[in-house]
Amino acid sequence: MKKTIVLGATPNADRYAYQAVCLLSEKGHEVIPVGIRKGNIEGILIQNGMPIIENVDTITLYINEKLQPNYYDYIFSLNPKRLIFNPGTENMALISLAKARGIEIEIGCTLVMLRIGIY
C-alpha cells in the first residue's frame, strides 16, 4: 500500500481532507495527516508543522494555491513519487517544479480515485 501524506489535514469531519484520511486508512494505506490544527482523525494524530517522514509515496494536497509556496521545500524534502492536486488546489508553478524533479502529477480527487479503484 502507498504511504500517503494528506497535506492540509483538519479535525473538522465536514472537510474533504478529513474524509480522505478516513478512506485512505479504510482502504489499507498508511496515512499521515499533516495540518496546522491539532487533533486527530478517527484516532490518527494530525502531525503539525513540517514533520520529517520517510518513504513517502504520495502527497495529496488540500491546501490552496496561495498557501502552497510555504510548503514547496517541505514537499520536495519528502521526495514523494506522486503529488495529487485535489479540486481547488491546482497550481501550475508547483506542477512544473514537481515534474522537473520527476514527480508524477495527478489532477483529480483522492476520494473519487479511491472509490473507483484507480488510486
JOHUCOR-V806902 format. One record per backbone hydrogen bond with DSSP energy under -1.0 kcal/mol. NH is the residue of the N-H (numbers start at 1). CO is the residue of the C=O. E is the energy in kcal/mol with one decimal. If there is no record, write none. Layout:
nh	co	e
NH	CO	E
NH	CO	E
This chain:
nh	co	e
4	30	-3.1
5	58	-2.6
6	32	-1.9
7	60	-2.0
8	34	-3.1
9	34	-2.2
15	12	-2.0
19	15	-1.9
20	16	-2.6
21	17	-1.9
22	18	-2.1
23	19	-2.6
24	20	-2.8
25	21	-2.2
26	22	-2.6
27	23	-2.1
28	25	-1.6
29	24	-2.5
32	4	-2.8
34	6	-2.7
35	47	-2.5
41	44	-2.5
44	41	-2.0
46	39	-2.8
47	33	-3.2
57	3	-1.9
58	3	-2.2
59	82	-2.0
60	5	-2.9
61	84	-2.9
62	7	-2.7
67	64	-1.1
68	64	-1.3
70	67	-1.2
71	68	-2.7
75	71	-3.2
76	72	-2.5
77	73	-1.9
78	74	-1.1
79	76	-1.0
81	57	-1.4
82	57	-2.1
83	104	-2.5
84	59	-2.8
85	106	-3.2
89	86	-2.4
95	91	-2.5
96	92	-2.5
97	93	-2.2
98	94	-2.7
99	95	-2.7
100	96	-2.1
102	99	-1.8
103	98	-2.4
104	81	-2.8
106	83	-2.4
108	85	-1.5
113	109	-2.9
114	110	-2.5
115	111	-2.1
116	112	-2.3
118	113	-2.4
